[in-house]
Amino acid sequence: FDGAARAAAMVRETRYGKWAAGAVLDLSTRDLQGLALGKLTRGAPVTVTILVGSISLAYAVGITLGMLTAARRRRRTDLAAGAVVVALYATPTAALAVLALAAGADRGSLVWPTILVAAGLAATPARQQRTGIAEAMAHDHVIAARARGLSRARALTTHAARHALLTTVTLLTVEPPSTLAAVFVAEAAFGLEGVGAAVVRAVAERDTSFLMLFTLLSAILASLFVLGSDLAHAGLDPRLRGRLAGAST
């Protein structure tokens, strides 16, 4: 193929092009229950609820815990909190689910899977926030503010915490793709019909249409999280707003 025929062949004669054309035709039909999009939309509410809820809970707890441990470095509370979050991080989600079910957790509930997935995620933002605050407290402008009479608590919450949040928010962009596996395990353990069950069936049935659609939408969502991270950085650091505005123009 040469010229325009080559460009057309990239759309018509490749596996992706044929799948995309079939997906467009599928979307034009009314009954989507048996198609890839229908399978995905049926399980998406469960998976998205657990995914967004667990990440939000993990970062809320992790950031708060990081600030508290940074204020009490090398003390018993700091060591105890670090040991707990590391232990939860090192324990597989499946093991946490088995323990929760044995303790009487409700099967079919969305609350327990969200909590268990968040338990394994909280260690990363907690460690990053603690390290970022410790580095920020050593900056010259923070030391100068402390010398002028600013209290340690005020310096930690006003200066150091905002600086540390910049790097913590950056980690948030990589969480959704890496958390999906834990969400799928939690769904299976609690008998929930989410996207994870549909993905397992698609792999067993070699349903490439569903798997390609799932991969494509996952990539789009990951890109949106990266964009959201840039906007969050601009909100936390006014110096970045001008750079983003200049880049957009």
Sequence and secondary structure as in RCSB ss.txt:
>XXXX:A:sequence
FDGAARAAAMVRETRYGKWAAGAVLDLSTRDLQGLALGKLTRGAPVTVTILVGSISLAYAVGITLGMLTAARRRR
RTDLAAGAVVVALYATPTAALAVLALAAGADRGSLVWPTILVAAGLAATPARQQRTGIAEAMAHDHVIAARARGL
SRARALTTHAARHALLTTVTLLTVEPPSTLAAVFVAEAAFGLEGVGAAVVRAVAERDTSFLMLFTLLSAILASLF
VLGSDLAHAGLDPRLRGRLAGAST
>XXXX:A:secstr
  HHHHHHHHHHSSHHHHHHHHHHHHHTSS  TTSHHHHHHHHHHHHHHHHHHHHHHHHHHHHHHHHHHHHTTTS
HHHHHHHHHHHHHHHS HHHHHHHHHHTT  TT SHHHHHHHHHHHTHHHHHHHHHHHHHHHTSHHHHHHHHTT 
 HHHHIIIIIHHHHHHHHHHHHTTHHHHHHHHHHHHHHHTT  SHHHHHHHHHHHT HHHHHHHHHHHHHHHHHH
HHHHHHHHHHH THHHHHHHHHH 
